[in-house]
């Protein structure tokens, strides 16, 4: 129990990817606080570690094929995976959710004024995510992909590639902003609890919004804790000239 309590959220998730769903269940922020211990995270979220720890233990005994798959991808292929799987999901689902939220405001706005705040927050997220993904796809990811393809490192490597940590730092800060925004959305929806007077449209809207948040948190976790960390490590090794074949 003590060893698990002192383990970081990132260490736990790396043992089994499905623990992210468990942390979401208890509203534990794993996305931007991956280095925080389970005990600290539970305390911050007012969650009972005595209830969570046994569930974590059980999950950690299971296999984790998805995380293993992601960790085995080369960084250029990981960038491609993120674009095809998560960026595409964001792009395809934003219009649907904007329509649903607008419709909910029209039908239920008088009895549920929080819907207008949720709609505005999601519109802000949609705008920021569109710009964020463009910066990743046109600036950061190409830089990481070039590093991955030139692992032998040409002598002028540092001149060609520059510092990958600056754009990574910027992207990580933007992840934190979205994490904060969706925490507010989750609170306003009472963690996507469907009100008694809700119809099918309301249920679909909330369920779709919750699914969007879950995918976004997984998306940001993959970038923060796998892609970004490995990219920084690769650049440091290349700049030190320690890559094999240099």
Protein Blocks (a to p, Z undefined) as FASTA:
>chain_A
ZZmmmpcfklmmmmomklmmmmmmnopafklmmmpcfklmmmmnopafklmmmmmmmmmm
pccfklmmmmmpcfklmmmmmmmmmmmmmmmmmmmmmmmmmmmmmmmmmmmmmlmmmmmm
mmmmmmmmmmmmmmmmmmmmmmmmmmmmmmnopaklmmmnopaklmmmmmmmmmmmmmmm
mmmmmmmnonoiacfkbcfklmmmmmmmmmmmmmmmmmmmmmmmmmmmmmmmmmmmmmno
paghZZ
